[in-house]
Amino acid sequence: MKKFFVLIAAAIVCMSASAQFQIGGKVGFDMTNFWGSDVEHGMKPSYQAGLVMEYKFNPHFAIAPEVVFASQGGKFKVLDLNLFGLDVSKTVTYNTNYINVPVMFKYYVSPAFSIDLGPQVGFNVYSKYSIEDVKEAVDLKDGTKSVDFGVGLGGTYNLTDNAFVQARYTLGLTKVFEGDGDCKNGNIQIAFGMKF
């Protein structure tokens, strides 16, 4: 029996030694929007920055959790009735900002390229909207749900053992705002990062 436990312990140590663990950071450019039956698709340029981790079980499979600040939201054109009775188009910009925690499951098609898929939970930090030509933004924190769930799909290309580029689309699955409206987050991401 002792030999069996020694064999199991040796196997676990060998698996741990062969697995690769890296931690690092990334920054990126995002194009974000809201989607759903109650909204039109208006894209807003945004950004993200945060920490990444990767634990590689073998040459093909890895898990990669992240903690990322992401500025999200969308832009919409609305009609504004001015003093002369003319319809004037105004841009309304929504900024819904989150600490996102995606957990990506990675399949390495080749040593340098992986396909990434996984869930994401986001915690709302602050939400505001602003109207074109109006200086002050309006706080939406109380009208925004505090937690957002989504799923991400994309790919990572390792430029070197440490540097990588990443492309991902995250589809929000839950409503952004309180109330009956069907409005969910969408996020196209292109990022550059380093792992050590």
N, C-alpha and C positions, 0 to 999 in steps of 0.2 A: 504493500500500500504506500509506503514511504517513497518507493521508486516512482510510483505513479504521480504523486504530488511534486516530486523533484522534476519529473519530465514536463508536467504542466507549467511549473514555474519557469523552467528553462525556455519553453515555447513562448511564454508571455514576454520574457526578457528579450528574446530574439526578435519577436514582433515589434516590441517597442524600439529596439535598436535600429530596425530596418525602416521604421516609420520616420517621416520627415516632418518636423514642426518648425514653422516660420511665423514671425509676427512682423508687422510693418504698418505703413500708412498709404493712403491714396487721396488724390484730389481729382475733381472732374468737372466737366461741363454737362449740364442737363438741359433737356427741353421737356417742360412739364405742362400738363393740362388737366382738366377735369373731363370725365366722360360719364355718360349715363343718359337716360331718356329725357332728362330735364335740362340738358346743357348742350351747347354747341362746342365743337372742339376749337379752342383758342390756345395756341402754344405760347409759353413764356420761357425765355432763356433764364437758366438758374445755375446753381453750382452745388457741389457736395464736397465734403472733406471728412476724413475719419481714420479709424484704425482697422486693420485687417489681420486675420490669423488664418493659417492653413495647416491642417494636420493630414498628412498623406499616408494612407494605410498601406498602399502598394503602388506600383507604377501607374495604375489606372484610376484608382479611386481616392478621393480626398473630401474632407469637410472643411468649409471656410466660413466661419462666423465673422461678422463685421459690426462695428458701432460707428455710425456715420451721421453727421449733421447734414441735412438736405433742405435746401430752400425750394419749396414746391409751390403749386398754385396754377393759375391760368389767367388768360386775358380774354376779354369779351368786348365787342362793340355794342353799344346801346344807343338808342335815339334819345336826344334831349330836346325838349321844346324850348326854344329861346324866346326872347321878348318880342321878336317880329313874327312869331308863329311859324318859323321854319324848323324843320326837323334837322338837327345837327348830330352827327355821329360822335360819340365820346368813347374812349377806351377805359374800361374798368379793369384794374389789375388786382388779383387776389394773391396774397402771400400767405401760404399755410406751411409753416416750417416745423420740421420733425427731427427728433433723434431716432433714426431708423436702425433696426437690428435684423438684417437679413442673415439667414443661415443657408448657405449655398452648398449643395451636393455637387461635386465636380467629377466628371468623367473625362479622363485624359485620352483623347483620340490619338495623340502623339505626345512625345515628351515635352513639347513646347505649347500645345494647344489643348484646352479643356472646354467642354460644354458644361454650363453651370445652370442649375435649377434648384429653387428652394423657396420656402416661405419667408415672409418679412412681417415684423411688427414695428409700428411707428408710434412714437409718443409725441404729441403735439406740444411744441414749445411756445409758439405764439402764432396768431392769425390776425391779419389785417387786410383791408381792401382800400384802394385809393382810386379816385376818379381823375381823369385827365383835366388839367388846369385847376385842380383843387389842391391846396398845399397840404392840408392835414389828412392823414390816413385815419380810417375808422377801425377801432378794435373789434375783432370778431371772436376773441378767445372764448367767451361764454357761449357762443353759438356754434363752436367747433367741437366735434367729438374728440376726447382726449387720447383715444387709441385708434390706430388705423391698421388694418390687416391687408396683406397683398401677397402676390407671388411673383418671383423674378425669373426670367429666362435670358441667358446670354452666353458669352464666351470670353475666355481669358487667353491671351497670348503672352507667353513668357519670353521677353526679349533676351534676358540673360537669366542666370540663377537667382538674381535678386530683383530685376526690373520687369514690370509687366504692363500691358495695356489691356483694357477691359471694355466691353460693350454689353449693355443689358437693358431690357425693358421690364419695368415693374408695373404690373396691373393691380390697381387697388380693388379690393373685394367688398369693402364696407363703405358706408356713406361717410362723407367728410363732415357734413354739417348736421346739426340737430334739426328735427322737423321731418316733413314728409318728402322733401325733394330727393330725387335720385341723382346724386352727384358723387363720383368716386375719383380717386387720384390716378393719374397716369404719369410715367416718368421714363424718358429715354435718356440713358446715361452713357457717357464716354469718359473713361478715367485712366489716369496713369498712376502707378504706385511702385513702391519698393518694399521687398520683404527680406528679412535677415534671419 
